[in-house]
Amino acid sequence: MWNPILSAPYGRDLELAVFDDEGAHALIFPCIKGREGWRNATTGARVDIRPTHWRDWEPEQTPARFDKPLQGSL
């Protein structure tokens, strides 16, 4: 289940998504929320995104793709 981005916790691997008029778009890699913003949990690189939703990253799940609907989306 997706949660509003304002409730995203710090220091945990999260799956981020942007929900817009065209649907839900999830990143295919985990991110971590930090004081300076979002970072790729694997590489540590800064991620320039304004996500609208988050959920816990589950590495055993197949990442969401843009051409497939997200499971558990609104």
NORLIN-V163006 format. One record per residue. N is the residue number from 1. RES is the residue in one small letter. PSI is psi in radians with two decimals (* if undefined). OMEGA is omega in whole degrees, -180 to 180 (NA if undefined). D_FIRST is the distance of its C-alpha to the first C-alpha in Angstrom with 2 decimals. Layout:
# NORLIN-V163006
N&RES&PSI&OMEGA&D_FIRST, N&RES&PSI&OMEGA&D_FIRST
This chain:
# NORLIN-V163006
1&m&2.38&179&0.00, 2&w&2.51&179&3.80, 3&n&2.66&177&6.59, 4&p&2.48&-175&10.18, 5&i&-0.50&-179&12.45, 6&l&-0.34&180&14.97, 7&s&0.11&-177&13.14, 8&a&2.27&180&13.00, 9&p&2.75&175&15.18, 10&y&2.63&169&18.37, 11&g&0.34&178&19.49, 12&r&2.61&175&16.43, 13&d&2.11&-177&15.36, 14&l&2.63&170&12.30, 15&e&2.21&-179&10.96, 16&l&2.62&178&11.81, 17&a&2.69&171&11.65, 18&v&2.15&175&13.94, 19&f&2.16&179&13.29, 20&d&-2.95&-178&16.82, 21&d&-0.41&-179&19.18, 22&e&-0.05&179&19.03, 23&g&-2.75&-179&15.29, 24&a&2.37&-180&12.60, 25&h&1.95&-177&14.25, 26&a&2.54&173&12.81, 27&l&2.64&-176&15.35, 28&i&0.16&179&16.52, 29&f&2.70&-180&17.32, 30&p&2.62&178&15.92, 31&c&2.73&177&16.90, 32&i&2.33&177&18.10, 33&k&2.25&178&18.57, 34&g&3.12&-180&22.25, 35&r&-0.58&-178&24.90, 36&e&0.04&-179&25.97, 37&g&-2.69&-175&22.59, 38&w&2.49&176&20.34, 39&r&2.58&173&21.77, 40&n&2.15&-176&21.15, 41&a&-0.41&-178&20.49, 42&t&-0.81&-174&22.83, 43&t&-0.36&-176&25.70, 44&g&-0.02&-179&25.54, 45&a&2.52&177&26.20, 46&r&2.45&179&25.18, 47&v&2.05&-179&22.48, 48&d&1.55&-178&23.46, 49&i&2.67&174&20.29, 50&r&1.39&-177&18.90, 51&p&2.70&177&15.13, 52&t&-0.36&-176&13.24, 53&h&2.81&178&9.69, 54&w&2.82&169&8.62, 55&r&2.86&179&6.64, 56&d&2.44&177&9.03, 57&w&2.25&177&11.36, 58&e&1.72&-173&12.05, 59&p&-0.43&-180&15.57, 60&e&-0.22&178&16.13, 61&q&2.56&172&13.64, 62&t&2.28&180&15.44, 63&p&2.57&176&14.60, 64&a&2.53&177&13.45, 65&r&2.74&-178&16.65, 66&f&-0.49&-177&17.80, 67&d&0.07&178&19.37, 68&k&2.42&177&16.45, 69&p&2.63&178&13.44, 70&l&2.42&175&9.99, 71&q&2.43&178&8.25, 72&g&0.20&179&5.12, 73&s&2.92&-176&6.51, 74&l&*&NA&8.08
